[in-house]
Amino acid sequence: MDYIKDNSFKYGTFLLAGILLLAFVLRVWGISYGMPYPYNLDEKFLVNHSLAFGTGDLNPHVFDWPGTLLMYVLFVIFVFYFLAGYFTGNFISTEDFAISFISDPTNFYLISRCFTVLISTLTVYVTYYIGKKIYNSRTTGLIAALFLAVSPLVTGIAHFTLTDTHLTLIPVLSFIYIYQIVKAGKSKYYFFSGLLMGLGMSIKYNAAALIVPILTAHILNVIHNNPGFLKIVFHKGILLLFFSVVQGFIVGCPFSIIDYSAFYHDILFDISRVTEMGNINAEYTSPFMFYIKVALAKGIGIAITVICFIGVVYAIYRRNSANILSLSFIIFYFAYISSWKVSIDKYLLPIIPFIIINGAMFLTFIYNKYASNVKYGRIFFVIGIFIIIAYPLKRSIIIDIALTNSDTRSLAKEWIENNIPGGTKIAIDSGRVDIAKFSPPINDTPENYYNTFIVKAKSGDNKYLKSGEEMFNKYFQLLNKIPVKISYPLTRIVLSSYGEIDKNISLQRFMDNGVRYVVVSSYAYEGYLSDTYKSNHPEAAEYYTEFYQSINEECILINEFPSEVGKRLGPTIKIYKIPYEESKR
């Protein structure tokens, strides 16, 4: 007997509405984090490129994820935002629209983040739907939706405009059609399964892993109907599947064909980056254990993780069609990303709904077998569910509270601008393109900006600068029309992600060039201390560790903004003054 279907409990719809409301609140709470400064580089890349399509160039020029479908959807949303502002008099021209973004991008990020929140909340609903329709249990659907709604990993990432949240919707949507391949085997189910897979790949290549459950469904259907082994290969559904995957991908990423050389180069680079090159702050001795101990145990909760592992074992025991399909996806995808050198918790998102569904299925079995007919059994079951979600719910709330507080980089920026005169030379930790990923987003001088993003884009080999050359030129022109309160000639201490060494990064060089202050970030200097980075790039690790030690030992620490876990986000920021007078003695 299904708990929710029991006549004495008629509030399934209200429970679902409550779960969706909870999911929405946990995702929208703290959505203005960081504004007006976007601290997530991937989010900044997506929003900037979406707006850059307004120049008429719809080629993203960079295909690392590729993320293009999300960019095009955001572009359409921003077009409607512009039209609404134009007809209400808020924007008088496209240039005025662009200047408003450069001056204060808050509204643009809030719009894109709200869209992401809706997608994540929709994913919770579709997860419920799968539990109800495919696993034939409303209880399973509600428990799975609740677990997904309160997941700290899922809710935390849903606050930002990232491909991962949007990608997570694709597998759960496609699962509806994949399951029908087993049951009915109709051509339309092959088509829609492949189409969603192709569209998913245009958001992030990881969606290609959906080929495993799709082919598994095909094999199960063929075996069930006993048409012979050759039918597994020579089947019109397979041809239709291939066609729809290609069609979906081209619709979402048309310039993979038009600009094939750039696409081919970037996809090879991305494969090499995650499987061979690695990335500082994202390398672990055992990626498999990282995903177990961090992405799952902290990302959905220890109790839910244990229940889900038992649920996976239970699914293996049951071995019905739905279980086989979900297990094929979970096992293949988990093993695949565990083989990479780069490990980031968000990489696990596409299979989290399926992992959770297996756990919810097991809890439903426990309820139906042991609690449904026992006095007070339902009450104890509900109490047990609340105990299980207490930890992830608490963590999600803590994350939301931290998101509402000022980031350490914002605090450091405010202090610098109030205490260090404009025009003072500052050396600052930075990424290849963006400063705010690591450090306070203080304004560089127009001259420095021009040399860094436009001159180097023409002469250097940084593909991100080259791909955005026209965008940077336009940005620079508009930047000159906006009054800047205070700016500093910045020397960028670019993070050595892949072990390259820049000999210009040294305290002596800074002094020779008249640099007065050094701003360092724990997001940068702690990366060089990791055992994995030391093992992969020993020379770079030694060089940059000695560099930061020289800053700490020879310069004067004048202020520090520590990272406060659970209170605010951001790295520890340290601001040093170079003691020129002492050095001359």
VOKOL-908755 format. One line per field, with one value per residue (C-alpha): residue number from 1; chain; x, y, z. Coordinates in steps of 0.5 Angstrom, whole numbers. Layout:
seq	(NUM/...)
mol	(A/...)
xx	(X/...)
yy	(Y/...)
zz	(Z/...)
***
This chain:
seq	(1/2/3/4/5/6/7/8/9/10/11/12/13/14/15/16/17/18/19/20/21/22/23/24/25/26/27/28/29/30/31/32/33/34/35/36/37/38/39/40/41/42/43/44/45/46/47/48/49/50/51/52/53/54/55/56/57/58/59/60/61/62/63/64/65/66/67/68/69/70/71/72/73/74/75/76/77/78/79/80/81/82/83/84/85/86/87/88/89/90/91/92/93/94/95/96/97/98/99/100/101/102/103/104/105/106/107/108/109/110/111/112/113/114/115/116/117/118/119/120/121/122/123/124/125/126/127/128/129/130/131/132/133/134/135/136/137/138/139/140/141/142/143/144/145/146/147/148/149/150/151/152/153/154/155/156/157/158/159/160/161/162/163/164/165/166/167/168/169/170/171/172/173/174/175/176/177/178/179/180/181/182/183/184/185/186/187/188/189/190/191/192/193/194/195/196/197/198/199/200/201/202/203/204/205/206/207/208/209/210/211/212/213/214/215/216/217/218/219/220/221/222/223/224/225/226/227/228/229/230/231/232/233/234/235/236/237/238/239/240/241/242/243/244/245/246/247/248/249/250/251/252/253/254/255/256/257/258/259/260/261/262/263/264/265/266/267/268/269/270/271/272/273/274/275/276/277/278/279/280/281/282/283/284/285/286/287/288/289/290/291/292/293/294/295/296/297/298/299/300/301/302/303/304/305/306/307/308/309/310/311/312/313/314/315/316/317/318/319/320/321/322/323/324/325/326/327/328/329/330/331/332/333/334/335/336/337/338/339/340/341/342/343/344/345/346/347/348/349/350/351/352/353/354/355/356/357/358/359/360/361/362/363/364/365/366/367/368/369/370/371/372/373/374/375/376/377/378/379/380/381/382/383/384/385/386/387/388/389/390/391/392/393/394/395/396/397/398/399/400/401/402/403/404/405/406/407/408/409/410/411/412/413/414/415/416/417/418/419/420/421/422/423/424/425/426/427/428/429/430/431/432/433/434/435/436/437/438/439/440/441/442/443/444/445/446/447/448/449/450/451/452/453/454/455/456/457/458/459/460/461/462/463/464/465/466/467/468/469/470/471/472/473/474/475/476/477/478/479/480/481/482/483/484/485/486/487/488/489/490/491/492/493/494/495/496/497/498/499/500/501/502/503/504/505/506/507/508/509/510/511/512/513/514/515/516/517/518/519/520/521/522/523/524/525/526/527/528/529/530/531/532/533/534/535/536/537/538/539/540/541/542/543/544/545/546/547/548/549/550/551/552/553/554/555/556/557/558/559/560/561/562/563/564/565/566/567/568/569/570/571/572/573/574/575/576/577/578/579/580/581/582/583/584/585)
mol	(A/A/A/A/A/A/A/A/A/A/A/A/A/A/A/A/A/A/A/A/A/A/A/A/A/A/A/A/A/A/A/A/A/A/A/A/A/A/A/A/A/A/A/A/A/A/A/A/A/A/A/A/A/A/A/A/A/A/A/A/A/A/A/A/A/A/A/A/A/A/A/A/A/A/A/A/A/A/A/A/A/A/A/A/A/A/A/A/A/A/A/A/A/A/A/A/A/A/A/A/A/A/A/A/A/A/A/A/A/A/A/A/A/A/A/A/A/A/A/A/A/A/A/A/A/A/A/A/A/A/A/A/A/A/A/A/A/A/A/A/A/A/A/A/A/A/A/A/A/A/A/A/A/A/A/A/A/A/A/A/A/A/A/A/A/A/A/A/A/A/A/A/A/A/A/A/A/A/A/A/A/A/A/A/A/A/A/A/A/A/A/A/A/A/A/A/A/A/A/A/A/A/A/A/A/A/A/A/A/A/A/A/A/A/A/A/A/A/A/A/A/A/A/A/A/A/A/A/A/A/A/A/A/A/A/A/A/A/A/A/A/A/A/A/A/A/A/A/A/A/A/A/A/A/A/A/A/A/A/A/A/A/A/A/A/A/A/A/A/A/A/A/A/A/A/A/A/A/A/A/A/A/A/A/A/A/A/A/A/A/A/A/A/A/A/A/A/A/A/A/A/A/A/A/A/A/A/A/A/A/A/A/A/A/A/A/A/A/A/A/A/A/A/A/A/A/A/A/A/A/A/A/A/A/A/A/A/A/A/A/A/A/A/A/A/A/A/A/A/A/A/A/A/A/A/A/A/A/A/A/A/A/A/A/A/A/A/A/A/A/A/A/A/A/A/A/A/A/A/A/A/A/A/A/A/A/A/A/A/A/A/A/A/A/A/A/A/A/A/A/A/A/A/A/A/A/A/A/A/A/A/A/A/A/A/A/A/A/A/A/A/A/A/A/A/A/A/A/A/A/A/A/A/A/A/A/A/A/A/A/A/A/A/A/A/A/A/A/A/A/A/A/A/A/A/A/A/A/A/A/A/A/A/A/A/A/A/A/A/A/A/A/A/A/A/A/A/A/A/A/A/A/A/A/A/A/A/A/A/A/A/A/A/A/A/A/A/A/A/A/A/A/A/A/A/A/A/A/A/A/A/A/A/A/A/A/A/A/A/A/A/A/A/A/A/A/A/A/A/A/A/A/A/A/A/A/A/A/A/A/A/A/A/A/A/A/A/A/A/A/A/A/A/A/A/A/A/A/A/A/A/A/A/A/A/A/A/A/A/A/A/A/A/A/A/A/A/A/A/A/A/A/A/A/A)
xx	(0/3/3/0/-5/-8/-15/-13/-8/-11/-6/-1/-2/-1/6/8/7/10/16/17/16/21/26/24/26/32/35/32/34/41/40/43/50/56/52/54/61/60/65/64/68/64/57/61/63/56/52/58/57/50/50/55/51/47/53/50/56/52/59/61/68/70/67/70/63/60/54/52/44/44/48/42/37/39/40/33/31/36/32/26/29/31/25/21/26/26/18/18/23/29/33/34/38/42/48/45/43/50/52/47/50/57/55/52/50/46/39/42/45/38/35/39/40/32/31/36/32/26/30/33/26/23/28/25/18/21/24/18/14/19/18/10/10/16/17/9/9/7/11/18/17/15/21/26/23/24/31/33/30/34/41/46/50/44/41/48/50/43/44/49/48/52/51/51/44/41/44/41/34/36/37/31/27/30/29/21/22/28/24/18/23/23/16/13/20/16/20/18/21/28/27/26/31/36/34/34/41/44/41/44/51/50/49/55/58/57/50/53/53/46/48/49/42/39/42/41/33/34/37/32/26/30/31/23/21/25/27/34/41/42/36/40/44/40/34/31/31/38/39/33/37/43/40/36/42/46/40/39/47/47/41/44/51/50/57/60/59/60/66/69/76/75/70/75/81/77/73/80/83/77/78/85/84/80/83/91/92/89/87/89/85/81/86/85/89/82/77/72/73/72/65/63/66/65/60/55/56/56/52/46/47/51/44/41/48/48/40/42/47/43/38/42/44/36/35/41/37/30/33/26/27/27/32/37/36/38/43/47/47/49/55/58/57/60/66/67/68/72/77/79/84/80/74/69/63/58/60/56/50/47/46/44/37/37/42/36/31/34/34/27/25/28/25/18/19/21/15/10/13/14/11/4/0/3/0/3/8/6/8/14/16/15/19/24/24/25/31/34/33/35/43/42/37/41/47/43/40/47/49/44/45/53/50/46/53/58/64/71/73/67/70/77/75/71/77/82/78/78/85/89/90/87/93/97/101/98/100/94/92/88/86/88/82/79/81/74/75/81/81/77/75/78/78/84/86/84/91/92/86/87/94/91/85/86/94/95/89/92/99/98/96/90/84/79/82/83/76/73/77/71/67/73/74/67/67/73/70/64/68/71/64/63/66/70/71/77/82/89/95/95/100/96/99/96/95/99/94/98/105/107/112/112/119/116/112/117/118/124/121/115/119/123/116/114/109/107/102/101/94/94/88/88/84/91/97/93/93/100/101/96/100/97/99/106/106/104/108/114/118/112/109/116/117/110/110/117/114/108/113/117/111/109/116/119/112/108/101/96/90/86/79/79/75/69/66/58/58/60/63/70/77/82/85/91/93/101/105/112/117/121/125/127/129/134/138)
yy	(0/7/12/18/14/11/14/17/22/26/32/29/35/40/36/37/44/45/42/46/52/50/48/55/59/55/57/64/66/70/70/78/75/79/84/88/84/77/73/66/67/61/65/72/68/66/73/77/72/72/80/80/77/83/86/81/76/70/66/64/63/59/52/49/47/49/52/55/53/57/63/63/63/68/72/72/73/80/82/82/85/91/91/92/97/101/102/104/109/106/105/110/105/99/103/106/98/96/102/100/93/96/101/96/89/87/87/82/77/77/76/70/67/67/63/58/58/56/51/48/48/45/39/38/37/32/28/27/26/20/17/17/15/11/8/8/11/18/17/15/22/26/23/24/31/33/30/34/40/41/39/44/42/43/49/52/52/54/61/62/62/56/50/45/47/47/41/37/38/34/27/27/30/25/19/20/18/13/9/9/6/0/-1/1/2/7/11/18/16/15/21/25/22/23/30/32/29/33/39/37/36/44/46/41/35/31/30/25/20/19/15/9/9/10/4/0/2/0/-7/-9/-7/-12/-17/-17/-17/-23/-21/-23/-20/-17/-12/-9/-6/-6/-2/4/7/7/11/16/17/18/23/27/27/31/35/37/39/43/47/48/49/51/54/47/46/54/55/47/49/53/47/42/45/47/40/37/42/41/33/34/39/34/28/30/37/38/44/48/47/42/36/30/23/19/23/17/18/26/25/20/24/31/32/26/26/34/35/31/29/23/20/21/18/12/11/12/7/2/4/3/-4/-5/-3/-8/-14/-12/-11/-8/-4/3/1/-2/4/9/4/4/12/12/7/9/17/16/12/16/23/19/18/25/29/35/34/39/37/40/35/30/34/30/24/26/26/19/17/20/17/10/12/14/8/4/8/7/0/0/4/-1/-7/-5/2/2/-2/-1/4/10/8/13/18/15/15/22/24/20/23/30/27/25/32/36/36/38/43/46/47/50/55/56/57/62/66/66/69/74/77/81/77/78/81/86/88/88/93/98/98/99/104/108/107/107/113/112/111/107/101/95/88/83/76/74/69/69/74/76/79/78/70/71/78/85/87/94/98/98/104/105/104/98/95/97/93/87/86/89/89/82/79/81/79/73/66/67/64/67/74/73/70/76/81/85/85/88/93/95/94/99/104/104/104/111/114/112/116/111/113/111/106/103/101/94/88/82/76/71/64/58/53/48/49/55/60/67/70/77/75/77/82/85/86/89/94/96/97/102/97/100/94/87/84/76/71/64/62/63/61/55/52/51/48/42/35/34/40/39/32/35/41/41/47/52/50/51/58/61/58/62/68/68/67/73/77/75/75/82/86/89/86/92/88/82/79/72/67/65/59/59/66/69/67/69/67/70/77/79/86/88/94/94/97/101/105/99/95/101/101)
zz	(0/-2/4/0/-4/3/4/11/8/2/2/-3/-8/-2/0/-7/-7/0/-3/-9/-5/0/-6/-9/-3/-1/-8/-9/-2/-2/-10/-10/-7/-9/-13/-17/-17/-20/-17/-21/-27/-31/-29/-32/-38/-40/-38/-42/-48/-48/-48/-53/-58/-58/-63/-68/-68/-65/-65/-58/-61/-55/-54/-48/-45/-50/-46/-52/-51/-45/-48/-53/-48/-44/-50/-52/-44/-45/-51/-48/-42/-47/-50/-44/-42/-48/-49/-41/-42/-38/-44/-50/-54/-55/-53/-47/-45/-45/-41/-36/-36/-35/-30/-25/-28/-22/-26/-31/-26/-22/-28/-31/-24/-23/-29/-26/-20/-24/-28/-21/-18/-25/-24/-17/-20/-26/-20/-17/-23/-25/-18/-19/-26/-27/-20/-19/-12/-10/-4/-8/-12/-6/-2/-8/-9/-2/-1/-8/-5/1/-2/0/-7/-11/-8/-7/-15/-17/-14/-20/-27/-29/-34/-29/-26/-33/-35/-29/-32/-38/-36/-31/-37/-42/-37/-39/-46/-45/-40/-46/-51/-46/-45/-52/-57/-61/-66/-63/-56/-59/-63/-56/-52/-57/-58/-51/-51/-56/-53/-47/-50/-53/-45/-43/-46/-40/-43/-48/-42/-43/-49/-44/-41/-48/-51/-45/-46/-53/-52/-46/-51/-57/-52/-49/-56/-58/-65/-66/-64/-71/-69/-63/-69/-75/-72/-75/-68/-67/-74/-71/-65/-68/-73/-67/-62/-68/-69/-62/-61/-68/-66/-59/-62/-69/-70/-68/-76/-78/-74/-74/-73/-67/-64/-66/-62/-56/-55/-55/-50/-45/-46/-44/-39/-35/-36/-37/-35/-29/-25/-19/-13/-17/-16/-11/-10/-11/-15/-13/-6/-7/-10/-4/2/-1/-7/-4/4/4/-2/0/7/10/12/5/2/6/5/-3/-3/0/-5/-10/-8/-7/-14/-16/-13/-16/-23/-26/-32/-29/-24/-29/-33/-27/-25/-32/-32/-25/-25/-32/-30/-23/-26/-32/-28/-23/-28/-29/-26/-25/-19/-18/-14/-19/-24/-20/-21/-27/-23/-16/-18/-20/-14/-9/-13/-11/-4/-4/-7/-1/4/1/1/8/10/6/9/16/18/14/18/25/30/29/24/19/25/26/19/18/24/21/14/18/22/15/12/18/17/9/11/16/11/6/10/13/5/4/10/8/1/4/7/4/1/3/-3/-3/4/2/-4/0/5/-1/-4/3/5/-1/-6/-13/-18/-13/-16/-13/-15/-14/-15/-21/-26/-33/-35/-29/-22/-18/-18/-13/-11/-9/-16/-16/-22/-27/-30/-38/-40/-37/-39/-46/-46/-42/-46/-53/-54/-51/-55/-61/-60/-54/-55/-49/-53/-48/-50/-57/-58/-54/-58/-61/-55/-51/-56/-55/-48/-48/-52/-47/-41/-43/-43/-35/-30/-25/-18/-17/-20/-19/-24/-23/-24/-24/-21/-25/-23/-25/-27/-31/-28/-32/-29/-30/-27/-27/-21/-16/-10/-13/-20/-16/-13/-19/-22/-17/-14/-7/-5/-6/-5/-4/-4/-1/-7/-10/-5/-2/-9/-9/-2/-5/-5/-12/-15/-12/-15/-22/-22/-17/-20/-20/-13/-11/-14/-12/-5/-4/-8/-3/3/1/1/8/11/8/7/12/13/14/14/13/11/13/10/15/14/15/16/9/3/-1/0/6/3/6/4/4/4/1/6/1/6/10/4/2/9)
***
